[in-house]
Amino acid sequence: MTKPELLIVDDEEDVLNALKRLLRKEFELHLFSDPLAALDFFKNNPVPLVISDMRMPIMDGATFLARVTEISQRSKRFLLTGHADINSTVSAVNEGKISHYFAKPWDNNELVSELKLAHELFLSEVKSKRLLRRNIEKNAELSLLNDALGLEVDKGKKKLELLSYREAKSFVRLKKTFSTFIDLNADTISLHTQDKTKHNYRVAAQARLVAEQLTNDKLVIFQIYIAGLLYETGKLALPQSLLVQTFDSMSQQDRTLFNNFYSEGFNLLLKVKELSNIANIIKHIPEHYNGLGLPEHLSKEDIPLGSRILSVVSAYDNLAIGRQTQAVISTIEAQHRIKELSKSIYDPHVVNQFITLLESMPNATEGSVEYIVNISQLEVDHILAKDLANPNQSILLTKGTIIEAHHIEKLKALEVEHNVSFSLFILK
């Protein structure tokens, strides 16, 4: 496997030699004592990782890394700094010019570990942007109308009428392109948010089941499902360093930035005419049932049905998978928190339907649906949708396992022995 490329600039030869001895086995190094020469190299070879000394005679490290940013914003940038430079270093961090700084003398293990993590993040972001670019290319092919989905519409209960064989073939191709576009977007979101649980697919499937209990309009149900898959689109505009934090641990400033993802998603999806209704559903997810939410202070039934449903389903799932709170909570506690906010934030009728759904765990009407359960809810013949690992990340049960009585008893014993609580993903 090719080693990650790392550019280092420092005017002290002893420092360069020390870094070379430490990093040459793990990284492909490009060493410079002159920042101008380093910039010339970087213009033609924008490597993923860059380290600069802070105090250099030609230009300081913050200035050098700012110039690096102008050439490529993707590269991860680091400063080597002494105590005397700490004020300018903090300023560089706040202005976004660097990803991390190392105080001299640096800790070898910390330095190597941070560089490896930064390279993994770099690769993840590159892959995410590549998928997003493919999505944008697919957008150009889309010319579907909202009622051209082969679904029954309430008005007249008439299906789309295709006037000719050529139009029929064109419709099939467009519908396939539409489906591909949605799947690419949903996968891109999961990749960027670093979510391995398929949160958006689970939210979409459960929201569709709730919607089927509240309306007979198949087009509306379909739009709610698609909105569930795409509701986190706006997170593509947020840094991954923010997305890996739990919401409760964020600063107020970070929470404000984070909460903008609904409006960002609305603006992105509105560019595709055929997704305008879906974009509107996503825009109004933060509304509160009592009218005190955002963005327009809508209340009760003035809030789109899809927004009211996804508000409940997504909030519950975020609680259940540990995105909201720093301490892991059970599915029962997650349900309790949702019930507490019924009538104020959430539509009580939607909450009741959703809690009923979680208790009965019905099969999906289309495709499949996952449910999160704790051991107390686990039953014989349940099928695992994902591997189950212990706190040490050792696999206890593999995806596809059909639960038997002895599995349940063993897991209960492990919970008591290690004082942990297991959450399992069940496939229906």
Stockholm file with secondary structure:
# STOCKHOLM 1.0

chainA/1-428         MTKPELLIVDDEEDVLNALKRLLRKEFELHLFSDPLAALDFFKNNPVPLVISDMRMPIMDGATFLARVTEISQRSKRFLLTGHADINSTVSAVNEGKISHYFAKPWDNNELVSELKLAHELFLSEVKSKRLLRRNIEKNAELSLLNDALGLEVDKGKKKLELLSYREAKSFVRLKKTFSTFIDLNADTISLHTQDKTKHNYRVAAQARLVAEQLTNDKLVIFQIYIAGLLYETGKLALPQSLLVQTFDSMSQQDRTLFNNFYSEGFNLLLKVKELSNIANIIKHIPEHYNGLGLPEHLSKEDIPLGSRILSVVSAYDNLAIGRQTQAVISTIEAQHRIKELSKSIYDPHVVNQFITLLESMPNATEGSVEYIVNISQLEVDHILAKDLANPNQSILLTKGTIIEAHHIEKLKALEVEHNVSFSLFILK
#=GR chainA/1-428 SS CCCCEEEEECSCHHHHHHHHHHHTTTSEEEEESCHHHHHHHHHHCCCSEEEEESCCSSSCHHHHHHHHHHHCSSSEEEEEECGGGHHHHHHHHHTTSCSEEEESSCCHHHHHHHHHHHHHHHHHHHHHHHHHHHHHHHHTTCCCCTTCSSCCCTTTTCCCCCCSHHHHHHHHHHHHHHHHHHHHHHHHHHHHTTCSSCHHHHHHHHHHHHHHHHCCCHHHHHHHHHHHHHTTGGGGGSCHHHHTSCGGGSCHHHHHHHHTHHHHHHHHHTTSGGGHHHHHHHHTTTCCTTSCCTTTCCCGGGSCHHHHHHHHHHHHHHHHTTSSCSSCCCHHHHHHHHHHTBTTTBCHHHHHHHHHHHHHCCCCSSSCCEEEEEGGGCCTTCEESSCEECTTCCEEECTTCBCCHHHHHHHHHHHHHHTCCCEEEEEC
#=GC SS_cons         CCCCEEEEECSCHHHHHHHHHHHTTTSEEEEESCHHHHHHHHHHCCCSEEEEESCCSSSCHHHHHHHHHHHCSSSEEEEEECGGGHHHHHHHHHTTSCSEEEESSCCHHHHHHHHHHHHHHHHHHHHHHHHHHHHHHHHTTCCCCTTCSSCCCTTTTCCCCCCSHHHHHHHHHHHHHHHHHHHHHHHHHHHHTTCSSCHHHHHHHHHHHHHHHHCCCHHHHHHHHHHHHHTTGGGGGSCHHHHTSCGGGSCHHHHHHHHTHHHHHHHHHTTSGGGHHHHHHHHTTTCCTTSCCTTTCCCGGGSCHHHHHHHHHHHHHHHHTTSSCSSCCCHHHHHHHHHHTBTTTBCHHHHHHHHHHHHHCCCCSSSCCEEEEEGGGCCTTCEESSCEECTTCCEEECTTCBCCHHHHHHHHHHHHHHTCCCEEEEEC
//
